[in-house]
């Protein structure tokens, strides 16, 4: 079903097209050849919508655009429509001012759709895979991964609301040197736990989490593992540490409200022969060559700044080669669009992976990388150091202990992913309107309180069709209704543009409009038809706020 705004835009375009046709029949204008486009003006005084069709048609019609606009407007019949009036502005814009009754349609739509309000079929079921977090299984989740978790999870929510079929994937980097070094590090901690004077390897992992893991291993196995061959023991240690770290990462993510649909293993992918198949496919398509004993990928054929090594001259595979195999595997699983969220040190990765996607035969537009910038936790203007078990870094669990899930997710979603951010832990804990998440949640709770009060005085919402919304006329009521009407399009735009941070801003704006309405308009104690209309309005607001918070993975409390 189209949104209310889409329905109205269709009506306006039809009216303008009819105006052009009428003017053409009268010999006043040539036949229209351009499509009619509408946009929302930045300034309210310029109307609810504006069209530049007159300016776009000026060359074809060989007339001044303002004159074209004047002729069209004079030939448009607005009787019985949602259009209040049309005005010609500037060099030839046609500004459209709507009658406020279109807002009543939006309120009714929100009430009819309930929890589904904001959901559309824009994406037509296109299969999208969003890979995010994908932390190495070498330690606890850290704060920048918490930011990526909030962004990726919310993006998937928005894509699904917008009609895509989106899934969350975590890629487990359980192969390579970092895993071996993890095994060597746990081996050292295991020996230390048994009283041996053994240093942690210089290229190992010094975090305290491995100390507790080693102590647990000693309880399980005693000193039995010392009798194993060194290589076998390190392999065992690596496997054990990866499993334990993954279990801890899953617990942290679930506590954070992030549940992945797919967990994909690099080790399993490599053991399946996918890497060899991918290299053979690239060779078959003519995009590999040998030079200086190494195997190279001809990424410059697709705009990369230089070709990339796939297999070194000593036979070792670079990290890039299995990543290409992994992305091919994503496409082979039926996904039509791939979105990767990567850290700030991966800017150089964009060009080479885009080249690989195209070399494999897929369009560049089907693959996208979003860079998630670093986070600095601050308190009273100073960097926060609150790690209890991570060593030198701050873990996701540390942050959740400090500020809670709702504040963590909301705050991370207040800035664009590619913008570095300072996370104010003091503000995140404030139980007052200066805290953005509290401000939005309080609007939801206040509406719930109004409905409880209405029930106490016997004021109940009658069937929707019997509520007379035409009594709504205060500017604060209309502004609130207009914001509710825009909600489905905020979802669509945030999903299409990969901008989940738009939702926090939208919710803060909606909450501000509600609080303004609350100070200007009484809901209970007015004439009954006014009270019922205002109950319908704030119910639509409540539905919208709850929908937005749900998309963010933030709770919508009934009481605060």
Order of alpha helices (4+ residues) and beta strands (2+ residues): alpha-beta-alpha-alpha-beta-beta-alpha-beta-alpha-beta-alpha-alpha-alpha-beta-alpha-alpha-beta-beta-beta-alpha-beta-alpha-beta-beta-beta-alpha-alpha-beta-alpha-alpha-alpha-alpha-alpha
